[in-house]
Amino acid sequence: GTIRYDGNDLLPKNKQWGTFYAIDGGWAVLEEPFMQGLKSKGILDYLKLRGSYGLTGTLDGISPFQYIPGYNVNANAWVVNGQAVQGTSEPGSLPSVNFSWFSIKSRNIGLDFTTLRNRLTGAVDYFYMRTTGYVTGDTRYSAPLGIGLPPVNFSEGALRREGMEFNLTWNDRIGKDFTYKIGVNFTKFDQLWERAIEDTTALKNPYTRASGVSSYLQQGYYSRGIYQRNGDLMTGARRIASINTVAGDLAYEDTNGDGKIDGSDFRPIGANTFPRINYGVTLDLGYKGIFLSAVLMGSGARDRYLGDVVQGGSTQGYLVYGYQLDYWRPDNKDAKYPRQVSAAGENGNNNYTSSDFWILKSRFVRLKYLQLGYDLKARLLKTNVIKQFKVFASGTNLLTSSSSNKFFIDPESDTNNYGYPIQRTFALGVNVGF
């Protein structure tokens, strides 16, 4: 068990300290007398049950000095006698001394085992986390105060995360010279807000509220394709904010059936950008002096929202990729993208408002690492001076299978490729030990 007493000056004077703790324990079940039969027969070589529970504090998102009244200084606030005069203004939110740490309670139950004469090892875990007491604007007051609401711990807000993970490893040999080890790992989890930090109006809307809803990418319209002719605009609901829409623009669904398309037709769209399923496979082979290692990894459903670069000329002023030329024209009605416009606001931002049309599916499988080498010491060098002499060739990110590849977007990179790209690397090396 552990216990700690933490303080931080991001918090008001009388709220700076918090007490946090953790406790864990295990039971080596196979060491008990009633399990000796399984152990002696080689059915089980090791078996352990374990569990843990802990409370930790966090201050994520809390800005400095929110408990101190302050002012912003404007060097040119007023003009007096023809001269600019310095002035001050309120900083934008009320101070508060009624907030402190918010807490994360975690528990874990696990099982470790080894069987088949130590050839198969594995571990299985179940975990649950619940975060409460988020610091946010004081929900007891109304926004028409004309200033930002004072921060408090939102006692009703709670986010929970639950999941499981396991890993298995098989380690064996065939004959005298061939050894192999194969490992598999898998993680699955999900999370939701029991009560999100949202106003009463949002909370009462079953379609757009965040409370009680499993994770999703964002809110947006459901797209129903591209208008193919101007006559299509004469029937069905249309987006109120869209102007000058014509054939080639995107059409959206009237999800609430009120005959018009506006913010009330927003729905959760897409899977979360952080995948809820991750997995991997490791491989280690050895034959005499030859060795090979590989790592394969991947993710389940993972969506990203395509931004201005891929959306096209309306936002960037130019087209970057060749596939973006597949936009709607009278002679290209079966296009991938809507018509190009000179500015996003030309049709009331109809084509670039939030919708599932611009969601990029980004689940992937990747050969993350591969190494092939030869141990000269094992076969050629008969000396005790050199303990190790390995030569090898290796590579990273060698092969990737993902639907995002056709957009020249790596499934692990920034959606618009603004960041430094994921690199494919090759290396030749020598590892010598004396």
C-alpha positions as CSV (number, residue, x, y, z in Angstrom):
1,G,0.0,0.0,0.0
2,T,1.0,3.6,-0.5
3,I,-0.3,7.0,0.7
4,R,0.7,10.4,-0.4
5,Y,-0.1,14.0,0.5
6,D,0.2,16.3,-2.5
7,G,0.0,20.1,-2.7
8,N,-0.1,22.5,-5.7
9,D,-0.2,26.3,-5.9
10,L,-2.6,26.1,-8.9
11,L,-5.3,25.8,-6.2
12,P,-6.6,28.3,-3.6
13,K,-4.7,28.4,-0.3
14,N,-7.1,26.3,1.7
15,K,-7.7,23.8,-1.1
16,Q,-4.1,23.1,-2.1
17,W,-3.6,19.7,-0.4
18,G,-5.0,16.3,-1.1
19,T,-4.5,12.8,0.3
20,F,-4.3,9.9,-2.1
21,Y,-3.7,6.3,-1.7
22,A,-3.4,2.9,-3.4
23,I,-3.5,-0.7,-2.3
24,D,-2.7,-3.9,-4.1
25,G,-2.3,-7.6,-3.3
26,G,-1.8,-11.0,-4.9
27,W,-2.3,-14.6,-4.2
28,A,0.1,-17.3,-5.7
29,V,-2.7,-19.9,-5.8
30,L,-0.5,-22.7,-7.2
31,E,1.6,-22.7,-4.0
32,E,-1.4,-23.8,-2.0
33,P,-1.5,-27.5,-1.0
34,F,-4.8,-28.2,-2.8
35,M,-3.2,-27.1,-6.1
36,Q,-0.1,-29.4,-5.9
37,G,-1.7,-32.0,-8.1
38,L,-2.0,-29.7,-11.1
39,K,1.6,-28.5,-10.5
40,S,3.1,-31.9,-10.3
41,K,1.4,-33.1,-13.5
42,G,2.7,-30.1,-15.4
43,I,-0.8,-28.8,-16.1
44,L,0.0,-25.5,-14.4
45,D,3.5,-24.2,-13.6
46,Y,2.4,-20.8,-12.2
47,L,-0.9,-19.2,-11.2
48,K,-1.4,-15.9,-9.5
49,L,-4.5,-13.8,-8.8
50,R,-4.0,-10.1,-8.1
51,G,-6.0,-6.9,-7.6
52,S,-5.5,-3.3,-6.9
53,Y,-7.5,-0.1,-5.9
54,G,-6.3,3.4,-5.8
55,L,-7.3,7.1,-5.6
56,T,-5.1,9.7,-7.4
57,G,-5.6,13.4,-7.9
58,T,-5.2,15.4,-11.0
59,L,-5.3,19.1,-12.0
60,D,-5.5,18.7,-15.8
61,G,-7.0,21.8,-17.4
62,I,-6.7,24.1,-14.4
63,S,-5.1,27.4,-15.3
64,P,-2.8,29.3,-12.9
65,F,-4.3,31.9,-10.5
66,Q,-8.0,31.3,-11.1
67,Y,-8.5,32.1,-7.4
68,I,-7.1,35.6,-7.7
69,P,-9.0,38.7,-8.9
70,G,-7.1,40.3,-11.8
71,Y,-7.2,42.7,-14.7
72,N,-5.9,42.8,-18.2
73,V,-3.8,45.8,-19.2
74,N,-4.5,47.5,-22.5
75,A,-1.8,49.9,-23.6
76,N,-4.2,51.9,-25.8
77,A,-7.5,51.6,-24.0
78,W,-8.6,55.3,-24.2
79,V,-7.8,58.4,-26.1
80,V,-7.5,61.5,-23.9
81,N,-6.5,64.9,-25.4
82,G,-5.5,63.1,-28.6
83,Q,-3.2,60.7,-26.8
84,A,-3.5,57.0,-26.2
85,V,-3.9,56.2,-22.5
86,Q,-3.4,52.9,-20.8
87,G,-6.4,51.2,-19.2
88,T,-7.4,47.9,-17.6
89,S,-10.3,45.5,-18.0
90,E,-11.6,42.5,-16.1
91,P,-9.8,39.3,-17.2
92,G,-12.8,37.5,-18.5
93,S,-13.9,35.3,-15.6
94,L,-14.8,35.6,-11.9
95,P,-12.2,34.3,-9.4
96,S,-13.2,31.5,-7.0
97,V,-11.7,29.8,-3.9
98,N,-14.1,26.9,-4.0
99,F,-12.2,24.4,-6.2
100,S,-9.6,21.7,-5.5
101,W,-8.2,18.5,-6.9
102,F,-10.5,16.3,-8.9
103,S,-10.0,12.6,-8.4
104,I,-9.5,9.3,-10.4
105,K,-10.5,6.1,-8.7
106,S,-9.1,2.9,-10.4
107,R,-9.4,-0.7,-9.8
108,N,-7.9,-3.7,-11.5
109,I,-8.3,-7.5,-11.3
110,G,-5.8,-9.7,-13.0
111,L,-4.6,-13.3,-13.5
112,D,-1.1,-14.5,-14.4
113,F,-0.4,-18.0,-15.4
114,T,2.2,-20.4,-17.0
115,T,1.4,-23.8,-18.3
116,L,2.5,-26.6,-20.6
117,R,5.9,-26.9,-18.9
118,N,6.6,-23.1,-19.1
119,R,6.0,-22.9,-22.8
120,L,2.7,-20.9,-22.6
121,T,2.6,-17.8,-20.4
122,G,-0.2,-15.2,-20.2
123,A,-1.9,-12.5,-18.3
124,V,-5.5,-11.3,-18.3
125,D,-6.7,-8.0,-16.8
126,Y,-9.9,-6.2,-16.2
127,F,-9.8,-2.5,-15.3
128,Y,-12.2,0.3,-14.4
129,M,-11.6,4.0,-13.8
130,R,-13.9,6.7,-12.7
131,T,-13.0,10.4,-12.7
132,T,-15.1,12.9,-10.7
133,G,-15.0,16.5,-9.5
134,Y,-14.0,18.2,-12.7
135,V,-13.2,21.8,-12.4
136,T,-15.4,24.0,-14.6
137,G,-17.5,27.1,-14.6
138,D,-19.9,27.3,-11.7
139,T,-23.1,25.7,-13.0
140,R,-25.2,27.3,-10.2
141,Y,-25.1,30.6,-12.0
142,S,-26.4,31.7,-15.3
143,A,-24.2,32.8,-18.3
144,P,-26.0,36.2,-18.6
145,L,-23.8,37.4,-15.8
146,G,-21.7,39.0,-18.5
147,I,-18.5,37.4,-17.4
148,G,-17.0,33.9,-17.2
149,L,-18.4,31.8,-14.4
150,P,-16.2,31.1,-11.4
151,P,-14.5,27.7,-11.3
152,V,-15.8,25.0,-9.0
153,N,-15.6,21.2,-8.7
154,F,-18.5,19.9,-10.7
155,S,-19.8,17.3,-8.3
156,E,-22.2,15.7,-10.7
157,G,-19.8,15.2,-13.5
158,A,-18.2,11.8,-13.9
159,L,-16.3,10.0,-16.7
160,R,-15.8,6.3,-16.5
161,R,-13.5,4.0,-18.5
162,E,-13.7,0.2,-18.5
163,G,-11.9,-2.5,-20.4
164,M,-9.8,-5.6,-20.5
165,E,-6.5,-6.7,-21.9
166,F,-4.6,-9.9,-22.3
167,N,-1.3,-11.2,-23.6
168,L,-0.1,-14.7,-24.5
169,T,3.4,-15.9,-25.3
170,W,4.4,-19.3,-26.6
171,N,8.1,-20.2,-26.3
172,D,9.4,-23.5,-27.6
173,R,12.0,-25.1,-29.8
174,I,12.0,-27.7,-32.6
175,G,14.9,-30.1,-32.5
176,K,18.2,-28.8,-31.2
177,D,18.8,-25.7,-33.3
178,F,15.4,-24.0,-34.1
179,T,13.9,-21.8,-31.4
180,Y,10.8,-19.7,-31.7
181,K,8.6,-17.4,-29.5
182,I,5.3,-15.9,-30.5
183,G,3.4,-13.3,-28.5
184,V,-0.1,-11.9,-28.9
185,N,-1.5,-8.9,-27.0
186,F,-5.0,-7.4,-27.2
187,T,-6.7,-4.5,-25.5
188,K,-10.3,-3.4,-25.6
189,F,-12.0,-0.6,-23.7
190,D,-14.7,2.1,-23.9
191,Q,-15.6,5.2,-22.0
192,L,-18.6,7.5,-21.5
193,W,-19.7,10.4,-19.4
194,E,-22.1,9.5,-16.7
195,R,-22.8,13.2,-16.5
196,A,-21.0,15.5,-18.9
197,I,-20.2,19.1,-18.4
198,E,-23.1,20.5,-20.5
199,D,-26.0,22.8,-20.0
200,T,-29.6,21.6,-19.2
201,T,-30.8,22.1,-22.8
202,A,-28.1,19.9,-24.2
203,L,-28.7,17.3,-21.4
204,K,-32.3,17.0,-22.3
205,N,-31.6,16.3,-26.0
206,P,-31.3,12.5,-26.4
207,Y,-29.6,12.9,-29.9
208,T,-26.8,15.4,-29.1
209,R,-26.1,15.1,-25.4
210,A,-22.8,13.8,-24.3
211,S,-24.1,12.3,-21.0
212,G,-24.7,8.6,-21.0
213,V,-23.3,8.2,-24.5
214,S,-20.4,6.0,-25.5
215,S,-17.5,7.8,-27.2
216,Y,-17.8,9.1,-30.8
217,L,-15.8,11.4,-33.0
218,Q,-17.9,14.6,-33.0
219,Q,-21.3,16.1,-33.7
220,G,-22.4,16.6,-37.3
221,Y,-24.9,16.0,-40.1
222,Y,-25.6,12.8,-41.8
223,S,-24.7,13.3,-45.5
224,R,-26.9,11.8,-48.2
225,G,-24.6,12.4,-51.1
226,I,-24.2,15.2,-53.7
227,Y,-27.1,17.0,-55.4
228,Q,-26.9,15.8,-59.0
229,R,-29.2,18.4,-60.6
230,N,-30.7,21.7,-59.5
231,G,-34.2,20.1,-59.5
232,D,-33.1,18.0,-56.5
233,L,-33.1,21.2,-54.4
234,M,-36.8,21.8,-55.0
235,T,-37.8,18.8,-52.9
236,G,-37.0,17.7,-49.4
237,A,-35.5,19.6,-46.5
238,R,-32.6,22.0,-47.0
239,R,-30.0,23.4,-44.6
240,I,-31.3,26.9,-43.5
241,A,-27.8,28.5,-43.3
242,S,-26.9,27.3,-46.9
243,I,-27.2,29.9,-49.6
244,N,-26.8,29.7,-53.4
245,T,-26.7,25.9,-53.2
246,V,-26.7,24.3,-56.6
247,A,-26.0,20.9,-58.2
248,G,-22.7,19.6,-57.0
249,D,-23.2,20.6,-53.3
250,L,-23.7,18.2,-50.5
251,A,-27.1,17.2,-49.3
252,Y,-27.9,16.4,-45.6
253,E,-30.5,14.4,-43.8
254,D,-33.4,15.9,-41.9
255,T,-32.8,13.6,-39.0
256,N,-35.5,15.0,-36.7
257,G,-38.1,15.3,-39.5
258,D,-39.2,18.9,-38.9
259,G,-38.8,19.9,-42.6
260,K,-35.7,21.9,-42.1
261,I,-32.0,21.2,-41.5
262,D,-30.3,23.1,-38.8
263,G,-28.3,22.4,-35.6
264,S,-31.0,20.3,-34.1
265,D,-30.3,17.7,-36.8
266,F,-26.7,17.2,-35.6
267,R,-26.0,13.7,-34.4
268,P,-22.9,11.8,-33.1
269,I,-20.8,10.8,-36.0
270,G,-17.8,8.6,-36.4
271,A,-15.7,6.4,-34.1
272,N,-13.4,8.0,-31.6
273,T,-10.0,9.1,-33.0
274,F,-8.3,7.1,-30.2
275,P,-9.1,3.4,-31.1
276,R,-10.9,1.3,-28.6
277,I,-9.2,-1.8,-29.8
278,N,-5.5,-2.3,-30.1
279,Y,-3.5,-5.4,-30.7
280,G,-0.1,-6.7,-31.6
281,V,1.9,-9.8,-32.5
282,T,5.6,-10.3,-31.8
283,L,7.8,-13.0,-33.4
284,D,11.3,-14.2,-32.5
285,L,12.9,-17.0,-34.5
286,G,16.4,-18.5,-34.2
287,Y,18.2,-21.2,-36.2
288,K,21.8,-21.8,-35.3
289,G,23.4,-18.4,-35.9
290,I,20.4,-16.8,-37.8
291,F,17.8,-14.8,-35.9
292,L,14.7,-12.9,-36.9
293,S,12.4,-10.6,-34.9
294,A,9.2,-8.9,-36.0
295,V,6.5,-6.8,-34.5
296,L,3.0,-6.5,-36.1
297,M,0.5,-4.0,-34.7
298,G,-2.9,-2.6,-35.5
299,S,-6.0,-1.0,-34.2
300,G,-9.8,-1.4,-34.4
301,A,-12.2,1.3,-35.5
302,R,-10.6,4.7,-35.5
303,D,-11.9,7.7,-37.4
304,R,-10.4,11.1,-38.1
305,Y,-12.0,14.2,-39.6
306,L,-10.5,15.3,-42.8
307,G,-9.5,19.0,-42.6
308,D,-8.9,21.8,-45.0
309,V,-6.0,20.3,-47.0
310,V,-8.1,17.3,-48.2
311,Q,-11.3,19.3,-48.4
312,G,-9.8,21.3,-51.2
313,G,-9.4,24.7,-52.8
314,S,-12.2,26.4,-50.9
315,T,-10.2,26.5,-47.7
316,Q,-6.6,26.4,-48.9
317,G,-6.8,28.2,-52.2
318,Y,-5.3,25.3,-54.0
319,L,-5.5,21.5,-54.5
320,V,-2.7,19.5,-53.1
321,Y,-3.3,15.9,-54.2
322,G,-4.2,14.4,-57.6
323,Y,-7.2,12.6,-56.2
324,Q,-8.8,15.9,-55.3
325,L,-9.4,16.6,-59.0
326,D,-12.2,14.1,-58.7
327,Y,-14.7,16.8,-57.8
328,W,-18.3,17.2,-59.1
329,R,-18.6,18.8,-62.5
330,P,-21.4,18.5,-65.1
331,D,-19.2,16.0,-66.9
332,N,-18.1,14.2,-63.8
333,K,-21.3,13.6,-61.7
334,D,-20.0,10.4,-60.2
335,A,-17.4,12.3,-58.3
336,K,-15.8,11.6,-54.9
337,Y,-16.0,15.3,-53.8
338,P,-18.5,18.1,-54.1
339,R,-17.9,20.9,-56.6
340,Q,-15.0,23.3,-56.0
341,V,-15.9,26.8,-54.9
342,S,-13.8,30.0,-54.7
343,A,-14.5,30.5,-50.9
344,A,-16.1,28.2,-48.3
345,G,-18.7,30.9,-47.6
346,E,-19.9,31.1,-51.2
347,N,-22.8,28.8,-50.4
348,G,-23.0,29.4,-46.7
349,N,-20.3,26.9,-45.9
350,N,-22.7,24.2,-47.1
351,N,-20.1,21.7,-48.2
352,Y,-17.7,22.1,-45.3
353,T,-19.9,22.2,-42.3
354,S,-19.4,19.2,-39.9
355,S,-20.8,16.0,-41.4
356,D,-19.9,12.3,-41.8
357,F,-19.0,13.0,-45.4
358,W,-15.5,14.1,-44.3
359,I,-14.8,11.2,-41.9
360,L,-11.7,9.1,-42.7
361,K,-11.7,5.5,-41.6
362,S,-8.3,4.8,-40.1
363,R,-8.1,1.3,-38.7
364,F,-4.9,-0.3,-39.7
365,V,-2.5,-3.2,-39.6
366,R,1.3,-2.4,-39.8
367,L,4.5,-4.3,-39.8
368,K,6.1,-2.0,-37.3
369,Y,9.5,-3.6,-37.0
370,L,11.6,-6.4,-38.7
371,Q,15.1,-7.5,-38.0
372,L,17.2,-10.2,-39.7
373,G,20.7,-11.0,-38.5
374,Y,23.5,-13.5,-38.0
375,D,25.5,-14.2,-34.9
376,L,29.1,-14.7,-36.1
377,K,30.2,-15.7,-32.5
378,A,27.9,-18.7,-32.6
379,R,29.4,-20.3,-35.7
380,L,32.6,-18.6,-36.9
381,L,34.5,-16.8,-34.1
382,K,36.1,-19.3,-31.7
383,T,37.4,-16.9,-29.1
384,N,36.6,-16.0,-25.6
385,V,37.6,-12.3,-26.0
386,I,34.6,-11.5,-28.0
387,K,31.4,-12.4,-26.2
388,Q,29.0,-11.3,-28.9
389,F,29.3,-10.4,-32.6
390,K,26.0,-9.9,-34.4
391,V,25.4,-8.3,-37.8
392,F,21.8,-7.4,-38.7
393,A,19.5,-5.5,-41.1
394,S,16.4,-3.9,-39.8
395,G,13.5,-1.7,-40.8
396,T,10.5,0.1,-39.3
397,N,7.0,0.9,-40.7
398,L,7.7,-1.4,-43.6
399,L,4.2,-2.4,-44.6
400,T,0.8,-0.8,-43.8
401,S,-2.7,-1.8,-44.7
402,S,-5.2,1.0,-44.1
403,S,-7.9,2.8,-46.1
404,S,-6.3,6.1,-45.3
405,N,-3.3,5.2,-47.5
406,K,-5.1,6.1,-50.6
407,F,-5.4,9.7,-49.3
408,F,-1.6,9.7,-48.6
409,I,-2.4,10.0,-44.9
410,D,-0.6,7.7,-42.6
411,P,-3.0,6.1,-40.1
412,E,-0.8,7.2,-37.2
413,S,-0.1,10.7,-38.4
414,D,-1.8,14.0,-38.4
415,T,-5.0,13.9,-40.6
416,N,-3.8,16.8,-42.8
417,N,-0.2,15.8,-42.8
418,Y,0.8,19.1,-41.2
419,G,3.1,17.2,-38.7
420,Y,6.4,15.6,-39.5
421,P,5.5,12.3,-41.4
422,I,5.8,8.8,-40.0
423,Q,9.1,7.5,-41.4
424,R,10.0,4.2,-42.9
425,T,13.6,3.5,-41.9
426,F,16.2,0.9,-42.9
427,A,19.4,0.1,-40.9
428,L,22.5,-2.1,-41.1
429,G,24.3,-2.7,-37.9
430,V,26.9,-4.6,-36.0
431,N,26.6,-5.4,-32.3
432,V,29.8,-6.4,-30.6
433,G,30.5,-7.2,-27.0
434,F,33.7,-8.1,-25.1
